[in-house]
Amino acid sequence: MLLYPNAKINLGLNVINRRSDGFHDIETLFVPYPLLSDLLEVVYASEPKIFLYGIEYDGAPEDNLCWKAYKLMQQEYGIEPVEIHLLKKIPVGAGLGGGSADAAFTLKAIDYLFNLGLRDEVLASHAAKLGSDCPFFIYNRPMFASGRGEILTDFDIDLSEYRIEVATPPVFVSTREAYSGIKPHRPAEPLSDVLRLPVSEWKGALVNDFEATVFAAHPSLADVKEDFYNRGAVYVSMSGSGSSVFGIFKTETL
């Protein structure tokens, strides 16, 4: 079975508070970005294997989230072995959710291959064990996220009059680095209210809390943001904890 796990972007990201378990409560809107995707193949096999291609992967193949997704499903449902081939094209450590997408799509592939017939809600509960934003990729439509990012609610947003460009400079931003400078707080205006403003009014109102500290540590990312605005973007932001930056442009009409 061949699948194309796609990237995502974050529209706004507020870090609300630090939890007793060491994680943080956040609010954000996840939006699929189908113009950038990995290539995932999951097939029946005599013994379980995983092969990684493309972007260099730092770590043992068995540490990959696709493998962990297979092991979770094998333990839960006693499925037969599979062979996983993953071609990475989504940049790593870029705030685009590539690893989470790969894991979620592996769960969906296994559900299909072994006729498990699992509802999205069940697959999402499994995905939450693999990573905070993995459940989003089970649904793969605009979703308002809270908690660690695993509590998802459908959010109606229309971006059909806009196009989105993503730039990923050669900068790696670890999640630990991004959170190290964060001071959790609840914004004066709820994120959901800001998102309902016209896109043309998002600049200065729709905020990613990670930008301040990440841009201070990596000024080149701020330059990318400025360049998008100079090119006519109506809204620009870093995605997730970085390092990718996206610009939203009004689609030209003839």
C-alpha positions as CSV (number, residue, x, y, z in Angstrom):
1,M,0.0,0.0,0.0
2,L,1.4,3.4,-1.1
3,L,0.6,6.6,0.8
4,Y,1.8,10.2,0.8
5,P,2.0,11.5,4.4
6,N,1.7,15.3,4.1
7,A,3.1,18.1,6.1
8,K,1.1,20.6,8.2
9,I,1.3,24.2,9.3
10,N,0.2,25.9,12.5
11,L,-2.0,28.9,12.3
12,G,-1.3,30.6,15.6
13,L,0.3,28.8,18.5
14,N,-0.2,29.8,22.2
15,V,1.6,28.0,25.0
16,I,-0.9,28.2,27.8
17,N,0.7,26.6,30.8
18,R,3.3,23.9,31.9
19,R,1.7,20.7,33.1
20,S,2.6,18.6,36.1
21,D,3.7,15.8,33.7
22,G,6.3,18.1,32.1
23,F,4.4,18.7,29.0
24,H,2.7,22.0,28.0
25,D,-0.9,22.8,27.2
26,I,-1.1,24.6,23.9
27,E,-3.7,26.0,21.5
28,T,-3.2,26.0,17.8
29,L,-4.9,25.4,14.5
30,F,-3.4,22.5,12.5
31,V,-3.9,22.8,8.7
32,P,-2.8,20.2,6.2
33,Y,-0.1,21.2,3.7
34,P,-0.5,18.7,0.9
35,L,2.1,20.3,-1.4
36,L,4.9,18.7,0.7
37,S,4.8,15.0,1.5
38,D,6.8,11.9,2.2
39,L,6.3,8.6,0.4
40,L,5.3,5.6,2.5
41,E,4.9,2.0,1.4
42,V,3.6,-0.7,3.8
43,V,3.4,-4.2,2.4
44,Y,2.9,-7.8,3.8
45,A,6.2,-9.5,4.7
46,S,7.6,-12.7,6.1
47,E,9.4,-10.7,8.8
48,P,9.1,-7.1,10.0
49,K,11.5,-4.6,8.4
50,I,11.9,-0.9,7.9
51,F,13.9,0.9,5.2
52,L,14.5,4.6,5.3
53,Y,15.5,6.7,2.3
54,G,16.0,10.4,1.4
55,I,16.8,12.8,4.2
56,E,19.5,11.4,6.4
57,Y,18.0,9.9,9.6
58,D,20.0,10.4,12.8
59,G,19.2,7.2,14.8
60,A,18.4,3.6,14.5
61,P,15.6,2.7,12.1
62,E,13.8,1.0,15.0
63,D,13.5,4.5,16.7
64,N,11.5,5.8,13.7
65,L,7.9,6.5,14.5
66,C,6.7,4.3,11.6
67,W,8.3,1.4,13.3
68,K,6.8,2.3,16.7
69,A,3.4,2.6,15.0
70,Y,3.8,-1.0,13.6
71,K,4.9,-2.3,17.0
72,L,1.9,-0.7,18.7
73,M,-0.5,-2.2,16.3
74,Q,1.2,-5.6,16.4
75,Q,0.9,-5.6,20.2
76,E,-2.7,-4.4,20.2
77,Y,-4.1,-6.6,17.4
78,G,-1.6,-9.4,16.8
79,I,-1.1,-8.4,13.1
80,E,1.3,-10.3,10.8
81,P,4.7,-8.8,9.9
82,V,5.0,-5.9,7.4
83,E,7.8,-4.3,5.5
84,I,7.9,-0.5,5.7
85,H,9.6,1.7,3.1
86,L,9.8,5.4,3.9
87,L,11.2,8.1,1.6
88,K,11.6,11.3,3.6
89,K,11.1,14.6,1.8
90,I,9.5,16.7,4.6
91,P,12.4,18.4,6.4
92,V,13.2,17.1,9.9
93,G,13.0,19.5,12.9
94,A,11.1,22.1,10.9
95,G,7.7,22.3,12.6
96,L,6.0,20.6,9.7
97,G,5.0,17.4,11.5
98,G,6.6,15.0,9.1
99,G,7.4,12.3,11.6
100,S,4.0,12.5,13.1
101,A,2.4,12.2,9.7
102,D,4.5,9.2,8.8
103,A,3.4,7.5,12.1
104,A,-0.3,8.3,11.6
105,F,-0.3,7.1,8.0
106,T,1.4,3.9,9.0
107,L,-1.5,3.3,11.4
108,K,-4.0,3.9,8.6
109,A,-2.1,1.6,6.3
110,I,-2.1,-1.2,8.8
111,D,-5.8,-0.7,9.5
112,Y,-6.5,-1.1,5.8
113,L,-4.1,-4.0,5.0
114,F,-5.5,-6.1,7.9
115,N,-9.1,-5.1,7.5
116,L,-9.3,-4.0,11.1
117,G,-12.1,-1.5,10.4
118,L,-11.0,0.9,13.1
119,R,-12.9,4.2,13.4
120,D,-10.8,7.4,13.2
121,E,-11.4,8.1,16.9
122,V,-9.7,4.7,17.7
123,L,-6.8,5.3,15.4
124,A,-6.4,8.8,16.9
125,S,-6.2,7.3,20.4
126,H,-3.4,5.0,19.2
127,A,-1.7,7.9,17.5
128,A,-1.7,9.9,20.7
129,K,0.6,7.3,22.2
130,L,3.2,8.0,19.5
131,G,3.3,11.9,19.6
132,S,1.2,14.9,20.6
133,D,0.3,16.0,17.0
134,C,0.0,12.5,15.5
135,P,-3.8,12.3,16.0
136,F,-4.3,15.3,13.7
137,F,-2.9,13.4,10.8
138,I,-5.5,10.6,11.2
139,Y,-8.2,13.2,10.4
140,N,-6.0,15.4,8.2
141,R,-8.3,18.4,7.9
142,P,-8.3,21.7,9.8
143,M,-8.5,21.0,13.4
144,F,-8.3,23.2,16.5
145,A,-5.9,21.5,18.9
146,S,-5.6,21.9,22.7
147,G,-4.0,20.0,25.5
148,R,-0.7,18.6,24.3
149,G,-2.1,19.0,20.8
150,E,-4.0,15.7,20.9
151,I,-7.4,17.2,21.8
152,L,-8.9,18.0,18.5
153,T,-12.0,19.9,17.3
154,D,-13.1,20.6,13.8
155,F,-12.6,24.2,12.8
156,D,-14.3,25.8,9.8
157,I,-11.8,27.9,7.9
158,D,-11.8,28.8,4.2
159,L,-8.4,29.5,2.6
160,S,-9.5,28.9,-0.9
161,E,-8.7,32.4,-2.0
162,Y,-5.1,32.1,-0.8
163,R,-2.0,30.1,-1.6
164,I,0.6,29.1,1.0
165,E,4.3,28.9,0.4
166,V,6.7,27.2,2.9
167,A,10.4,28.0,3.3
168,T,12.7,25.8,5.4
169,P,16.1,27.4,6.0
170,P,19.0,25.0,6.9
171,V,18.4,25.5,10.6
172,F,17.4,22.8,13.1
173,V,15.3,23.8,16.1
174,S,14.8,21.1,18.6
175,T,11.6,21.0,20.6
176,R,13.6,21.4,23.8
177,E,15.3,24.5,22.5
178,A,12.0,26.0,21.4
179,Y,10.4,25.5,24.8
180,S,13.4,26.6,26.8
181,G,12.6,30.3,26.3
182,I,8.8,30.1,26.6
183,K,6.9,31.8,29.4
184,P,3.4,30.1,29.3
185,H,0.5,32.5,29.4
186,R,-3.1,32.8,28.3
187,P,-3.6,35.5,25.7
188,A,-6.0,38.3,26.2
189,E,-8.0,37.3,23.1
190,P,-8.8,33.6,22.6
191,L,-7.0,32.1,19.6
192,S,-10.2,30.8,18.1
193,D,-11.5,34.4,18.0
194,V,-8.4,35.7,16.2
195,L,-8.7,32.9,13.7
196,R,-12.2,34.1,12.8
197,L,-10.9,37.5,11.7
198,P,-10.3,38.1,8.0
199,V,-6.9,36.7,7.0
200,S,-5.9,40.3,6.0
201,E,-6.2,41.2,9.8
202,W,-4.1,38.3,11.1
203,K,-0.8,40.2,10.9
204,G,0.1,41.4,14.4
205,A,-2.9,39.5,15.9
206,L,-2.3,35.8,15.2
207,V,0.8,34.9,17.1
208,N,3.2,31.9,17.4
209,D,4.6,32.1,20.9
210,F,7.8,30.3,19.8
211,E,8.8,33.0,17.4
212,A,10.3,35.5,19.9
213,T,12.9,33.1,21.4
214,V,13.6,31.1,18.2
215,F,14.1,34.2,16.1
216,A,16.4,35.6,18.7
217,A,18.5,32.5,18.5
218,H,18.3,32.2,14.7
219,P,18.0,35.6,13.2
220,S,18.0,34.2,9.6
221,L,14.4,32.9,10.3
222,A,13.2,36.5,11.0
223,D,14.8,37.5,7.7
224,V,12.8,34.8,5.9
225,K,9.6,36.2,7.5
226,E,10.5,39.7,6.4
227,D,11.2,38.5,2.9
228,F,7.7,36.9,2.6
229,Y,6.1,40.2,3.6
230,N,8.3,42.1,1.1
231,R,7.0,39.7,-1.6
232,G,3.4,40.6,-0.8
233,A,2.3,38.0,1.7
234,V,-0.8,39.0,3.8
235,Y,0.3,36.8,6.7
236,V,3.6,35.1,7.7
237,S,4.5,32.9,10.6
238,M,6.8,30.2,11.8
239,S,5.1,26.8,11.8
240,G,5.1,25.0,15.1
241,S,8.4,25.2,16.9
242,G,10.3,26.0,13.7
243,S,12.3,26.2,11.7
244,S,9.9,26.4,8.7
245,V,8.3,29.7,7.9
246,F,5.2,30.0,5.7
247,G,3.6,32.9,3.9
248,I,-0.1,33.2,2.9
249,F,-0.6,35.1,-0.4
250,K,-3.8,36.3,-1.9
251,T,-4.5,34.3,-5.0
252,E,-4.4,36.4,-8.1
253,T,-7.5,36.5,-10.2
254,L,-7.7,37.2,-13.9
